[in-house]
Amino acid sequence: MKKSILISSLKYGFTLIIAFALLWYAFKDVSVMDMLGRLGEVEFSWIYLSVFLSIISHILRAYRWSILLKPLGYHVSIFRSFWAVMVGYLANLAFPRMGEVTKCGVLKKTDGVKISTSMGTVVTERIFDVLSLLIIMLITFIFEFGKLNEFFKDLFSNKLSSDRIPKIELIMLSFGGVVILGIALFLLLKKIRHNEAFSKFLSLFMQFKEGLFSINKIDNIPGFILSSIGIWVLYYLMSYIIVFSIPETSQLDWIAGLAILVVGGIGMSAPVQGGIGTYHVLVAALLTLYGIDQTNGVFFATLLHTSQTLSVMIVGSISLIIVSFIRRNKLQEN
């Protein structure tokens, strides 16, 4: 128990160090006092609208999740799934990748949804989200190939060299390793298939599989598709409209907004708390390709990231309180 706590603490500390190191890198040539002084120039109406759109996107995500859970026998209201989604986002600010498990745990407490089953639906959602992001990336590359090609070349320059290209020997060795691993797994499964712990694991896996393939059973396909599209349209709008909040970025067009969405999505996907640091570095670097200097790029990225983070902290905390009351009332009823 103590060992697991120590490992978790080390992981948390390591990712937090990375996040703040990247944040320092983004701000190392920027005067924080000057940035604070510029807040008086910001048109906050655009930021408020961005936050409002983000909350609507969270509601759509909760609606889509309830659609996936329904064919599995769980009739979860949009409100319950929304509270769970927001608590999950709140958990992500503290522990990277913890949000998915947390929101499933919330539904377990409020509606009795098995965690293994709900995790399967979450994985299904993530698959659709990744596919959606890839489609948006493709569209953005079509319109902005020059800028994004330059951005990714700079980002990954010197990461790969010609002498690291896999040779035939390495390919054969990898193939042999996969075959040996497969044989070892087969023999292991054959040996433990009647083990009680393995049977329990197999049962949990089947529940997870049921949730993963819940999309094959949904009876509201239009709702699932439209909500999925709506989520990403709102993601785009909430990222783009903030360009109008400061004069330096107000000339950026809708295609630049797509690039911000793609690069920002990559930054938020990094295994650090809430995309801290990675988001600022990547978005600021992207904006330099549009003629926005480093200081204004960091200021823009900070406005967008901070506004969304604060909204998650506020709505997520309220959701956590509501979930606590629901859980308490449920225990009293039992």
Buried (B, 14 or more C-beta within 10 A) or exposed (E): EEEEEEEEEEEBEEBBEBBBEBBEEBBEEBEEEEBEEBEEEBEEEBBEBBBEBBBBBBBBBBBBBBBBBBBBEBEBEBBBBBBBBBBBBBBBBEBBEBBBBBBBBBBBBBBEBBBBBBBBBBBBBEEBBEEBBEEBBEEBBEBBEEBBEEBEEEBEEEEEEEEEEEEEEEEEEEEEEEEEEEEEEEEEEEEEEEEEEBEEEEEBEEBBEBBBBBBEEBEBEEBBEBBBEBBBEBBBBBBBBBBBBBEBBEEBEEBBBBBBBBBBBBBBBBEBBBBBBBBBBBBBBBBBBBEBEBBBBBBBBBBBBEBBBEBBBEBBEBBBEBBEEBEEEEEEEE
